[in-house]
């Protein structure tokens, strides 16, 4: 995410950190907390944070980049109600209905998790994330357990991003259907994962001997499991920046931390009809 996102998250975390410190007592005075009560307490804190975000006006600069707008849209319920074009078109397998303001349920997207994912066809496409001229974008929620993709279509109108349509369709109808079907098997079948590695996988990652350095090397099937990352297998997100492009034989799967700056990239290529992992950058 961009600086606006990180800054607002930092402000929210700082305010709640101060609040929690004021509420702390001595170890002897502290009540016993069960797992259930801890979960309720965490959920309550998340709700309070979201309530705080609702009270913070969105910076004008957040409309310049879609990522900045999307975070604010998901975190700020009041802003979201202003930026949905009601009555909203809701298309499900070709049938269209209209959603009125009173029937809209706040969409939080990935705001309550630590990361989000994006699919790109090439490195040039990745630069669109920073392109202020992009005026349309689609957020896809891809559910492997139900085989459905829910797409949220946004467009910047007179300088303000607006949600114009929600569309639900099966994964097989998605532009990335071939890769998505492959990806799900890749992350759920360890044997298939090994078989889907290129002969050599280029690796770029942190140097275990130097916290400030990066190292490069080659991974082979017999060393892969020592470096293999844990990837989401039930649902992933994708953001399409600009107009959707035709399917390609290359996919860059990016997994980004929301506020911690972490990023991981896996590059796949379709070789003789089969998707293969060719590069892993951690």
LUMDRENTI-795512 format. One record per residue (C-alpha): residue in three letters; x, y, z. Coordinates in steps of 0.001 Angstrom, whole numbers, padded with zeros to 6 digits, always signed. Layout:
BEGIN
ALAXYZ
...
***
This chain:
BEGIN
UNK+000000+000000+000000
UNK+001029+003598-000409
UNK+002183+006159+002187
UNK-001381+007300+002944
UNK-002361+003769+003971
UNK+000721+003152+006100
UNK+000454+006551+007765
UNK-003176+006104+008743
UNK-002545+002597+010040
UNK+000385+003865+012093
UNK-001762+006636+013566
UNK-004506+004184+014478
UNK-002071+001714+016046
UNK-000340+004494+018007
UNK-003600+005768+019498
UNK-004676+002299+020563
UNK-001233+001482+021894
UNK-001423+004516+024180
UNK-004932+003576+025239
UNK-003893+000010+026077
UNK-000884+001178+028102
UNK-003087+003441+030194
UNK-005390+000503+030916
UNK-002593-001847+032005
UNK-002258-002740+035681
UNK+000191-004849+037641
UNK+000466-008564+037014
UNK-001233-009287+040351
UNK-004175-007047+039496
UNK-004638-008365+035965
UNK-007694-010602+035456
UNK-007380-014079+033968
UNK-008190-013976+030250
UNK-009467-017045+028438
UNK-008977-017668+024714
UNK-012641-016829+024018
UNK-012532-013548+025908
UNK-009230-012639+024238
UNK-010807-013189+020812
UNK-013767-011000+021771
UNK-011360-008341+023041
UNK-009395-008437+019766
UNK-012583-008189+017696
UNK-013682-005260+019841
UNK-010360-003504+019256
UNK-010710-004004+015486
UNK-014216-002546+015629
UNK-012949+000450+017616
UNK-010141+001000+015108
UNK-012624+000939+012237
UNK-014838+003373+014126
UNK-011843+005680+014526
UNK-011097+005451+010795
UNK-014691+006467+010072
UNK-014058+009727+011917
UNK-010923+010576+009890
UNK-011593+012356+006564
UNK-009934+010752+003563
UNK-006996+012856+002291
UNK-007621+014308-001159
UNK-004409+012692-002387
UNK-005901+009244-001729
UNK-008017+009565-004878
UNK-004878+009780-007017
UNK-003850+006148-006601
UNK-006383+003341-006473
UNK-004552+001459-003700
UNK-004796+004463-001369
UNK-008477+004930-002149
UNK-009272+001227-001717
UNK-007849+001108+001806
UNK-009875+004141+002828
UNK-012975+002749+001116
UNK-012684-000516+003060
UNK-011807+001099+006410
UNK-014265+004009+006395
UNK-017949+003029+006397
UNK-019173+006590+005860
UNK-016848+007136+002910
UNK-017958+003831+001422
UNK-021593+004879+001442
UNK-020608+008052-000424
UNK-018579+006189-003038
UNK-021076+003487-004069
UNK-023242+004435-007059
UNK-026705+003545-005731
UNK-028762+001820-006884
UNK-025780-000456-007498
UNK-025848-002974-010328
UNK-025378-006510-008967
UNK-024812-009037-011752
UNK-024891-012723-010867
UNK-024309-015195-013684
UNK-025788-012768-016171
UNK-028847-011731-014137
UNK-028881-008112-012947
UNK-030534-006766-009808
UNK-030232-003379-008118
UNK-028952-002886-004578
UNK-030352+000140-002745
UNK-028474+002111-000106
UNK-030451+000579+002774
UNK-029602-002961+001619
UNK-025865-002418+001161
UNK-023559-004293+003541
UNK-020203-002680+004260
UNK-017430-004417+002296
UNK-014178-004613+004277
UNK-012150-006485+001629
UNK-008761-007475+003136
UNK-008794-004834+005894
UNK-009026-007445+008674
UNK-006114-009579+007525
UNK-002364-008997+007373
UNK-001887-009233+003617
UNK-003470-009096+000194
UNK-002610-010693-003148
UNK-002413-009426-006726
UNK-001824-011085-010113
UNK+000170-009390-012867
UNK+001018-010529-016395
UNK+004388-008766-016539
UNK+006651-006255-014812
UNK+005335-003348-016888
UNK+001813-004048-015668
UNK+003069-003814-012087
UNK+003963-000160-012684
UNK+000248+000679-013099
UNK-000059+000534-009301
UNK+001842+003851-009178
UNK+000218+005366-012285
UNK-002033+008295-011363
UNK-003613+008234-014839
UNK-005354+004902-014146
UNK-009071+005656-014027
UNK-010661+002233-013684
UNK-009929-000825-011572
UNK-011518-004108-010544
UNK-011099-005863-007199
UNK-011639-009629-007442
UNK-012429-011903-004507
UNK-011604-015405-005720
UNK-013209-018220-003710
UNK-011742-021655-004374
UNK-014160-023407-002008
UNK-017201-022248-003997
UNK-015531-021814-007384
UNK-016783-018230-007705
UNK-015221-014843-008382
UNK-016889-011668-007074
UNK-015663-008623-008991
UNK-016063-005019-007797
UNK-015753-002550-010685
UNK-014528+000966-009804
UNK-014130+004030-011985
UNK-012723+007467-011249
UNK-015397+010016-012139
UNK-014539+013733-011962
UNK-011526+012864-009825
UNK-013353+010600-007333
UNK-013287+006801-007334
UNK-016755+005207-007364
UNK-017976+001601-007146
UNK-020250+001072-010145
UNK-020963-002664-010299
UNK-020559-006006-008536
UNK-020357-009087-010743
UNK-020335-012750-009652
UNK-019229-015458-012058
UNK-017591-018908-011909
UNK-013797-019138-011854
UNK-013862-020904-015212
UNK-015272-017710-016774
UNK-012468-015523-015382
UNK-009659-014231-017615
UNK-007134-016013-015391
UNK-009110-019282-015176
UNK-006263-021493-016372
UNK-003786-020104-013877
UNK-006279-019975-010980
UNK-007141-023647-011383
UNK-003432-024445-011500
UNK-002686-022224-008483
UNK-005250-023951-006284
UNK-003747-027372-006988
UNK-000254-025925-006559
UNK-000988-024749-003004
UNK-003027-027775-001902
UNK-001056-030681-003419
UNK+002587-030861-002304
UNK+003498-033517-004875
UNK+001961-031463-007684
UNK+003824-028427-006366
UNK+007172-030194-006734
UNK+006210-031377-010227
UNK+005297-027797-011169
UNK+008748-026375-010471
UNK+010931-025453-013414
UNK+014186-027405-013618
UNK+015777-024533-011726
UNK+013924-021792-009845
UNK+015665-018447-009506
UNK+015635-017366-005854
UNK+016080-013891-004352
UNK+015720-013510-000608
UNK+017186-012220+002662
UNK+020738-013171+003522
UNK+020662-015202+006769
UNK+024132-013853+007626
UNK+023323-010176+007033
UNK+020012-008567+008017
UNK+020539-005747+005509
UNK+021616-007808+002504
UNK+019884-009876-000164
UNK+021107-013106-001676
UNK+020464-014752-005036
UNK+020642-018390-005945
UNK+018986-021357-007591
UNK+016403-023674-006047
UNK+015926-027214-007291
UNK+013063-029631-006543
UNK+015101-031343-003803
UNK+015744-028026-001970
UNK+012368-026361-002600
UNK+010592-027540+000556
UNK+013138-025739+002745
UNK+012149-022409+001149
UNK+008543-023017+000082
UNK+006262-020214+001350
UNK+002855-020698+002952
UNK+000253-019473+000458
UNK-003511-018863+000855
UNK-005579-021766-000458
UNK-009235-020900+000203
UNK-009586-017352-001077
UNK-007299-014788-002695
UNK-007676-011238-003974
UNK-006687-009772-007288
UNK-006710-006145-008387
UNK-006919-005284-012077
UNK-005512-001804-012702
UNK-006822-000194-015889
UNK-008519-002140-018661
UNK-008287-005964-018421
UNK-005754-007464-020825
UNK-005909-010729-022751
UNK-004643-013842-020981
UNK-000884-014389-021131
UNK+001654-017153-020596
UNK+003251-015394-017632
UNK+001827-014653-014187
UNK+003459-012824-011297
UNK+001705-013713-008043
UNK+002365-010974-005477
UNK+001609-011249-001774
UNK+001924-007929+000092
UNK+001774-007066+003758
UNK-000788-004364+004481
UNK+001301-002227+006843
UNK+004561-004096+007443
UNK+006222-003560+004053
UNK+006661-007285+003419
UNK+006327-008473-000177
UNK+006725-011830-001885
UNK+006662-012599-005608
UNK+006285-015905-007411
UNK+006716-015886-011191
UNK+005059-018615-013248
UNK+005318-019322-016968
UNK+003157-021544-019150
UNK+005627-023848-020905
UNK+004257-026310-023453
UNK+000803-025903-021956
UNK+001911-026449-018340
UNK+002380-023743-015684
UNK+005807-023823-014039
UNK+007292-021778-011192
UNK+010434-020101-012535
UNK+011286-017463-009906
UNK+010672-016910-006192
UNK+011487-013598-004523
UNK+010949-013299-000776
***
